[in-house]
Amino acid sequence: MLAMLWCNGETPSDRVIDGLVEGKTVFGVDGGADKAAESGYEVAEALGDLDSISQSWGGKTTELPDQSSSDLAKALNLLAQRGFQEIDVVGCDGGSSSHQLGNWAALCEALAGPTIRLHHEDSVTHRIHSEERELLIGEGTQFSVFALTPCNTVRIEGAQWELHDSTMSLSTKGLHNVSQSHSVRIAADGILAVMVDRV
């Protein structure tokens, strides 16, 4: 099952949305449900603590009242528990700097298993959670890799600067790499955020 989570940040441009919604169930993260509906998309359900919703959603809501984590983190875990294998997140740009960092922190709190991507105006963040992934990004594409948790073995293959079972922590070690073929293979024993530039 495929899902899209629409957050309550800046409304994504057509460049971000085009071709992304097809075949996915759209969920709103709190006030993001309003923004998705205002943009013309059918929202299956609004998720979160529901303190930012302006429209009446009737029974199409699931309240997630736990205040110890963000609405995005709670929504990601709920969809993982429901069996969604791929989750694309839009509307995550804008807002305060703390919310921007909080989006990455939510990738750490989200359960292992689903493929999770955060779609920004200038890039896409792919979460790698104790796994190996092949990213089809095109030759010559710039990308950066950040360890969100300490990792003992990180591998990057198919890039200008490769890593082979290297240690990584949150640092600039993986900033500004370039793919050398149509894909790169990245693996880690922890959680990585891989930011791929839009081309």
Secondary structure, DSSP 8 states (H G I E B T S, - for coil): -EEEEE-SSS---HHHHTTTSTT-EEEEETTHHHHHHHTT---SEEEE--SS--S--TT-EEE---TTS-HHHHHHHHHHHTT-SEEEEES-SSS-HHHHHHHHHHHHHS-SSSEEEEE-SSEEEEEEESSEEEEE--TT-EEEEEESS-EEEEEEESBSS-EEEEEE-SSSTT-SEEBSSSEEEEEESSEEEEEEE--
